[in-house]
Amino acid sequence: MPSPVILVVDDEEGIRESLTGIFEDEGYAVLASGSGEEAMKVIKEQSPDLILLDVWLTGMDGIETLKLMKEVKPNIPVIIISGHGNIELAVKATRMGAYDFLEKPLSLERVVLTAQRAIERYSLEVENKSLREDLTRKWRIIGSSPKMVHLLEQVEMAAKSNSRVLILGESGSGKELIAHILHEKSTRAKKPFIEMNCAAIPQELIESELLGHEKGSFTGAFERKNGKFELADEGTLFLDEVGDMSLSTQAKVLRVLETQEFQRVGGNRNIKVDVRIITATNKDLFEEVKKGNFREDLLFRLNVIPIVIPSLREKREDIPALVEYFLEYFALEYRQKPKKMTPEALKKLEGYDWPGNIRELRNMIERLVIMTPAQVITPKNIILGESTRSDYFSLTTLKESREAFEKEFITRKLEENNWNISRTAETLDIERSNLHRKIKAYDIKTP
């Protein structure tokens, strides 16, 4: 890892040499300039991690230099060096964005400590900026088809409000992505985004997950726990697979939505929260209402702004852009040179129906990036749909065929249920423990 670079700007050669020696002894790389004009050239070419700037310079003074520095490199910390008669200027400089000021004669210990703290803070800001950029890259809608343009318009309008949003779409179509973008573009963006998959949590624990519980409220409650509603206060709570929520839990959620108040499990104190609710499901909730599986009054409260995500087969023209994005994304993640895809290979992807939607496409591109030895991906590298199924008639015994079919059947059901063990076991009408045993026995690789 390269040493941090410090730029010392002072028209006194003795101070430049003294500070250069001090910082080089501490392991820093040091640049030195005798004027503001020269310093401006240096920061445009070198971009140091810290600048020590004398207030009183020949020619362009320190205040004017600081102003230009903040225009060119606003995030680089600047420590002002001032003499006894320049304290007012130093104070003015800190108001203009200087990190701190040091008074001459300089204290060796204070110079090193102040510089160290300024560089640490700068490094943290750079890291946070990088993380925010990564987050922006992760939660980004790819595609310019008419359906995607319409979806983006809906998201932009919905994000500005505090209204509840119900996101509808097939499994793997990007409902979680839309929920994150709605939060990031809202006035609550700097507040918590808390998510919960309603289908992934056993029904006997879901109330505790949502509302929290007091210590000793049930067996295993060894300490108090804040629930998702409380954790999301002033922010956004995203309830994924809300259609899988039990009727008893639905009643609890409905009450919180009506009052914005709740009590922890085992508690007797009302807790008031301000939470925006975003929900998502791949089920037809109106049909679920008819079947008696979902409360109509809850549906009306959740379905203030419905957003329907098109399936991938409905926007095939976006597949090239998605492929290019995922090729770059996984090349970066696995530190490889980005692979290319031939037009024939891309055409093969565009002709497929993608029952698993974008998630299926993403998984395929990740697999191709890892498993394709060449830099160019051709149609022969791509296995789709029916061609991925086992040829049962090539197997010798009934036992082999039965096991091959069972493995493939379980794998497909796991994919359809987003690899949720509980929901898949319910779909297959078997015990979770039995499903776990079969996954292990057939060596089914879960994400």
Secondary structure as UniProt FT lines:
FT   STRAND          5..9
FT   HELIX           13..25
FT   TURN            26..27
FT   STRAND          29..33
FT   HELIX           36..46
FT   STRAND          50..54
FT   HELIX           62..72
FT   TURN            74..75
FT   STRAND          78..82
FT   HELIX           84..86
FT   HELIX           87..95
FT   TURN            96..97
FT   STRAND          100..103
FT   HELIX           108..138
FT   HELIX           146..159
FT   STRAND          165..168
FT   TURN            171..172
FT   HELIX           175..184
FT   TURN            187..190
FT   STRAND          193..197
FT   TURN            198..200
FT   HELIX           203..211
FT   STRAND          212..213
FT   TURN            215..216
FT   TURN            219..220
FT   STRAND          225..226
FT   HELIX           228..231
FT   TURN            232..234
FT   STRAND          236..240
FT   HELIX           242..244
FT   HELIX           247..259
FT   STRAND          261..262
FT   STRAND          271..272
FT   STRAND          276..281
FT   HELIX           285..291
FT   HELIX           296..302
FT   TURN            303..304
FT   STRAND          305..308
FT   HELIX           312..318
FT   HELIX           319..333
FT   TURN            334..335
FT   STRAND          340..341
FT   HELIX           343..350
FT   TURN            355..356
FT   HELIX           357..371
FT   STRAND          376..377
FT   HELIX           379..381
FT   HELIX           385..388
FT   HELIX           392..394
FT   HELIX           398..416
FT   TURN            417..419
FT   HELIX           421..428
FT   HELIX           432..441
FT   TURN            442..443
//
